[in-house]
Amino acid sequence: MERMIVSNQVLRNAAAASSQALVSGLLLFCLYKYLLATIGVEKVGIWSTVLATTTMTRLTELGLTGSVVKFVAKYRAYGDQPAVVSVVETAIISIGLGIGLAGLLLLPVISYALKHVMDLSAYAVAAGLLPYAILSLWMNSVCGVVQGALDGCQRADKRSLVTLFSNFAFVAAVPVLVPKHGLLGLAYAQIGQGIIVLVVTWYQLRKHVIGLRFLRLRWSGLRFREMFRYGLAFQASTLAQLAFDPVTKALLSKFGGLTSVGYYEMASRMVTQVRALIVSANQVVVPLMAEMKESAPEQIHRVYLNNYRAMVLLCILGAGALIALAPMISILWIGKISTEFVTSVFLLTIGWTINTLTVPAFFANQGLGNLGINTVSSFGIAMLNVVLGVALGWLFAGTGVVLGWALALAIGSAAIPVEFHRQQGLSLRLLIPLESRHVLVVTFITVALCLMVYVVSGTYGHPVAGALVMLLIFPLGVCIPIWNHPLRNATVAKWTRTR
C-alpha cells in the first residue's frame, strides 16, 4: 500500500510539473509578444544579457541547492524530522549569505564585463539594471532551497502550483510596470515574483516539515559539511553550467549584436520551455532514486528504463514538432518569419534534444550520488562552447555562435547515458529502444521534408504558405507510427483500467 501511495504521488508530481511547464510556456509566449511590441527586441537582448552575466554569482551556492533535495528525501526516509529541518535551515543561511556577498563583490566585475560586449548606449541601460538583477537572482536562489525541500518531500506538485501562480502574477504585472518604468519595470515585476514564490512556498513547506522557523533559523556545521561534501561534485557541474548562457550571449553580442541576442533569447526560451514539459516531470526521479537507493535498490533499473523509453518517444516528437512549427510561431510571435529566430530554433532543437535524452541518467546519477560523469559532461560542454562559439562566430557571425552552442551541447551530453549504462551493467543497445526506431526514421524523413518546404517557400517568396504546409506535413507523417506505438497502447490501457 505504501509503495502504491508513493507511486501515485510521483505521478501527481510529474503531471503537475508538466502542466506547469505547459501553461508557463503559453504565458511566456504572451509576455515576449508584448515586450517586442513595447520595448523592442534589442532591449529584450539587453535584459537577457544582464541576467545571464549575474548568474555567475551563483558560484557561491556550493551545490547546496541540489543537496537539499537529496538529503531531505534521505532523512525523511529515515524518519529523522529534526535532521530535515536542520538541512533546510542550514542551506537557506549558507546560500543567502553566500549569494548576497558574492553579488556585492562581483557587481563592479560584471559591470566591467558588460562594458566590453555592449555599445555605450546599451551599457548605460544595462548598468542601471544590474543591482535589480542581482537582487532578483538572490531571491531566486533562496527560493530554490525552499522549492528543493518541497521536491525532497515528494511534493513537487505544490511547488509547480506556486510557480504557476507566480508566473501569472509576473505576466500581469509587466503591462502595468513596463510602460511607466521601461526595463526597470521588468526588474520590479521579477523581484515581486520572487517574493511571492518565497512566501507561499515557505508556507507550503511548513506543512510537511514540522519545526521550521522563519525568524529563528539555525546553522548546523554537521549538516553543512555533509551537504558540502555531496555538493562539491554537484557544484563543479553547476559551475560549468553557469558559464553556458553568459558565454553564448556574450559571444552573440560580440559577433551578432544585441538584436541577435534578443531573437536567440526568444528561440532559447521556446525550445527550453518545450523541453521543460519533459524534464520537469523527470525531476521527481531525484528524490525517488535517493529513497530507492536506501530501501529498494533492486527497482532502480526498472524505473530508469521505463523512464528512458518514454523520454525517447517524447523527444522525437517534441523535436519534430518544434522544427515544423518554428516558421508559424515566428509569424504569430514576431509578426514575420525572422530567419535569425527560425534558424536558432532549428539548431537549438537539435542540441537540446540530444541533451534531453540524457536526463533520465543525469537525474538518476544525482539521486544515487554518482555525480562524476555529470560534472565531466558539463565541463566538456562549457569548453566546447567557448572553442566552437569563437571559431564559428568568427566564420558565420551570430548563426555560427548558435551552431557552436548546439554542437557543444550535443557532443558533451552524449557521455552521460553511455557511462550510466556501463556502470549499471545495461546494454548500450537500449539507448535506442527497439519500439521507437521506426518512429525515429519516419520523423527524420518528415522533418527533412519540412525543411525542404521551408527553403523552397522562402526562395520563391511564399514563406507563409510554406509555414502552413509544414504544419500539415508533420502530423500526417508521424500519426500512424505514434498510433501503433506500444507505449501509447500501454498508456491508453492503463488509463482505461483506472477509469
N, C-alpha and C positions, 0 to 999 in steps of 0.2 A: 504493500500500500504506500509506504514512504517513497519507494522508487517511482511509483506512478505519479505521486504528488509532485516530486521533483521534476519528472519528465514533463508534466503538464505546465509547470511554472516556466520551464525552459522554453517551451513552445510559445507561451504567452509573451515571454520576454522577446523572443525572436520576432513574433508578429508585431508587437508594439514598436520595436526598433525599426522594422521595415516600413511600417505605416508612418512613423515619424519622419523617416528619410524621404518618403514619397511626398508627403504634404509640405515638408520643408523645401523640397525641390520646386514645387509649384509656387511657394512664397518667394523663393529666390528668383524665379523667372519674373514675377511681378516687380520685385524690388529693382532688378537691374534694368528692366524696361523703363521704369520710372526714372532711375538715375541717368540713363542715357538721354532721356528727353529733357532733363532739368539741368544737369551739370556737365554732361558730355563724357565721351569715352576717355579723354585724356585725364580728367580729374579722377575718374574711376581707377585709372592706372596709377596715379599718384597715391591714392589711398591704399591700393593694393601693395605698392612697393613699400610704403611706410610700415604697414602691418607685417609684411614679410621680414623686414630688417629687425623689427623689435622682437621677433620670436627668438632671436639669439640669446635674450636674457633668460630663456628657459633652461639654459645650460646648468643653472644652479638648482634645478629640481632634483638632481642626483638620482633620477629614476624612481623617486618615491611615489609618484602618481601611479605608475604601473605596479609598484609593490603593494599598494593599498588593496587592490583587487585580490591579489593572491593571498595576502595574509589575513584579510577579513574573512575570506572564504575558508582558509585553513583553520583559524581559531573558532569560527562558527561550527565547523565540522567536529572540533574537539569539545564544543560546548563551553568554551572559555570566554564568557562575555566581558570581563574586565580587560582581557588582552585585546579584544576587538576595539573597545573604547580607547585604549592606550594607543593602538595603531593609528586610528583616525586622528586623534588629538595631536600626536607627535608629528604626523605628516602635515597637518594644517600649519602648525607653528613653524616647522622647518621650511616649508615651501613659501609660506607668507613672508618670512624674514628674508629668505634667500632671494626670491624674485624681486622683492622691494629694494634691497640693497643693490642688486645687480642692475636694476632699472636706473637707479640714480647714478651709479658709476659709469654705465655704458651710454648714457644719454649723449654726452659730447662725442663719443666714438661713433655712434650711429649717425649723428648729425654730420660728422666729417665724411663718413662713407657716402651718405646721400648726396652730399655736395659734389661728389665726383662722378655720379651716374645721372644727374639731372641738370638741366639748364637753370639759370639763376631764378627765373620767374617761378618755375615748378618747385625749386628748392625752398623758396620763401614760403610757399604754401605748406610744403612737407614739414619744414621746421616748426611751424605753428601747431601741427597735428601731433608731433612726437610725444609730448607729455601725456596727452589723452590716450594715445595708442598704447603707451607703456602701462598706464593705469588700467586700461581695458584688459591688457594681457595679464596683469597681476590678478585681477578679479577672476579671469577665466582659469588661471592656474589653481587658485584656491577652490574654485567651483569644481575643478577636475578631481580634487581629492574627495570631496563630498559625493560627487557622482560616481567615482570609482568605488567608494564604500557601499553605495546602493547596489552597484553591479556585484560586488562581493557577497552581498546579502541575497543574491538571486532576485533582485527587484529592478532589473533594467527596464521593466515595463513602466514603472513610476518615473524613472529618470527620463524616459522617452516622452512621457506626457508633459513633464515640466519643461523640457527643451522645446517641445512643440508650442506650448503656451507662451514661452518667452519669445519664440520666433514670431508669433502673431503680434505680440506687443511691439517688437522691434520694427516690423514692417509697417505697423500702424503709426509708429512714432516718426518714421522718416519723412512722410509728406508734411508733417507738422513742423519739424525742426529744420530740414534741409533748405526750404525756400527762404527762411529767415537767417540761418547761420551758415549755409553752404556746407562744405566738407566738415566743419566743426559740428554741424547738426548731426551728421552721420556718426561722429565720435560720441556725442552726447547720447544718442539712441543706443549705441553699442554698450556704453557704460551702464545705462539704465537696464538693459537686458541682463547684464552680468549681476546686477543687484537682485533682480527678480529670481534668477536661477539660484543664487546662493541662499536667499532667504527661504524659498519654497522647498528646495532640495534638502536643506538642513532640517526643516520641519518634518519632511517625509522620513528622513534618515533616523530621526529620534524615535520614530515608531518601531523601528526594527533593531536599534542599538540602544538599549536602555542604559542610562547613566551618562550620556553625552552632556557636556556643559558648554555653553556658548561663551560666557564671560569668564569662566574659570578653567580654561584649557591647561592641561599639564603635559610637560615634555618628558619623555622617557628615554634615557640613554640606551637601555637594553633594547627597546623596540627600534630605536633609530639605527643602532648597529646592525640589527637583524635585517631591517629593510634596506639599509645601505649596502650590505654585502650582496643581497639579491639584486639590488638596483644598479650596482656597478656595471654589469653587463647590459642591463636594460638601458642605463643612461648612455653607455657608449653607443648603442644603437640609436637612441634618441638624438644624441649629439650629431650623428651623421645625417639623420632625417631632418634636423633643424636647418641644415645647410641647403637642402633641396630647393625650397621655394625662394629664399633670398638670392641664391646664386643664379637660378634661372631668370628671375625678374631683373636682377642687376645686369645680366648679360643681354637680356632683351632690351632694357633701357639703353644700353651701350650700342648694340648693333641694329636695333629696330625702332627705338623711340618709344615714348610713353603711350602712343596710340596702339602700338603692338602689344604693350603690356596690358592695356585695357581689354583688348579683344582676347588675348591669351587668358586673362583672369576670368572672363566670362566662359570661355571654352573649358577651362580647367574646372571651374565651379560646376558646370553642367555635367562633365564626364565624371568627376568625383562624386557628385550627388547621386548619379545613377549607380555608381559603384557602391555608394553607401547603402543603397537598398539591399545589397547582398551582404556587405561587410558588417553592417550594424547588427544584423541578425546573428552573424558568426561570433561576435564579441562575447556572447553568452557562453562560448566554449571555454574561455579562460577560467572563470570560477568553477565551471563544471569539471574541467580536467584537473584542477587543483584538488577538488573533492575526491574525484575518482582515483587519483594517484594514492590517496590515503585509504580509501575504502573499497574501491572496485577496479584495480588496475587491469584486470582481465577484459574489461569493457572498452578500453582505450582504442584498440584497433577498429572495433565495430563502429564506434561513434565517429572516429575520424574518417573512415572510408565512406560511410553513408553521407557524411557532410561533404566530402570532396566530390562524390559523384553528382550530388545536386549542384555544387558550385560550378562544375564543368559545364553542365547544361545551361545554367543561368548566365554564365559568362559568354558562351557562344551566342545566345540570343540577345543579350544586352549589347554586345559589341556590334553585332549586325544591325540592330535597331538604331543605335546611335549614328552609325555611318549613313544609313538610309535616310534618317530624319534630319541630319545636320543642315542641309540646304533649306528645308522648310522652316526649321527652328530659327535659322538666321533671318528669314523673311519676317517671321512673326515677332521675333525678339528685337532685331536691329532695324527692321524696315526695308532691308535689301539683302541680297546674298553677298556677304562680306567674304572675300577669298581668304583673308587672314584668319577669320573666325572659323570657317569651314575646314581649312587646312589644319588648323590647330586641333579641331575636334577629331579629324581623321587620325592624326599622328598620336594624340594623347590617348585615344581609344585603344590603339594597338598596344601602347606601352602599359597602360593601366590594366588592360585585360589580362596580360601575362602576369602582371604583379598580383592581380586579384586571385588568380588561380593558386597562388602560394599562401593565401590567407588561412585555410584550414591548418596547414602545417605551421605557419607563423604563430597563430594563436595557441595551437596545441603545445608548441615549444614554450610559450610563455607560461601556460598553466602547469606544465611539467617541470619548469625551471631550467630547461635546456636552451639557453639564450645565445650560445656561441655562434651558431650559423646565422641567426638573425642579425647579430652585430656585424659579422663579416660581410653579409649581403648589403647591409645599409652603408657601410664604408665603401664597398665596391661601387654602389650606385652613385654615391657622392663624388668619388674621384672620377668616374667615367663622365659624370655630368659636367664637371669642370673642363676636362680634356676635350670631350666631344662638343660641348657648347661653344668653347672658344674657337676650335678648328672649323666647325660647320657654320658658326655665326660669322666668322671672317669670310667664308666662301659664299654663304647663301643668306646673309643678314638675319632678320628675325626668324624666318622659317627654319634656318639652319639650327638656331638655338633650340627651338621646339623639337626638331628632329633629334638633336643630340640628347635632350632630356628623355624623349621617348625610348631611344635606343639604350640609354643608361639604365632606365627603369626596367626594361625588358631583360636585358642581359644580366644585370646584377641580381634580379629577383629569382632567376631560374634555379640557383643553387639550393634554395630553402627546401622545396619539396623533395628534391633528389637526395639531400642529406638526411631529411627526416625518414624517408623510406629506407635508406640504408641503416640508420640507427635502429629502426623498429623492425627490421627484417622483412619489409614489404617489397614486393616485386615492382620494378620501375615500369613494367607494362601497365600497371594500374594507374599511371599518370594520365593515360588516355583511355578512359573506360570504354569497354567494347560496345556498350549500348549507345554511346554518344558519337561514335566515329562517323556513322552515316550522316548524322546531323551536322557535324563539323564540315564534311565535304560539301553537302548541299548549301550550307550557309556561306562557305567560301565562294562557291560559284555564284550565288545570289548577290553577295556583296560586290564581286567583280563586275557583274552586270550593272549594278547600281552606279559604280564608279565610272563605267563606260558611258552611261547615260548622262552623268554629271559633266564629264569632259565634253561630250558631243553637244549637249544642250548649251553649254557655255560658249563653245566655239561658234555656234550658229545663232547666238543671240536669243535663245529661248530658255533662260535659266529657271523661270517659274514653272514652265511646262515640264522641264526635266525633274524638278523637285517633286512635282505631283506624280510623275511616272515612277520615281524611286519609292514613293510611299506605297504604290501598288505592288511593285516587284517583290519587295522583301516579304510581306506577309503571305503572298501567294506562293513564294518559293519555299518557305520553311513550314507551312501549315501541316503538310502531310507527315513529314518525319517527326514533328513535335507531337502530333496527334497519336502516332503509333509508338511513342517512346515509353519504355517500361516504367520510368519514374512518374510520368503523367498518369498512367493507368493505375499504378500503386497508390498515388495520392488521391485520385478520384475514388478508388475502392475504400481507402481508409476513411475519407470524408463521408462516404455513403454509410459505412458501418456506424460512425459516430452519430449520424442523424437518426 
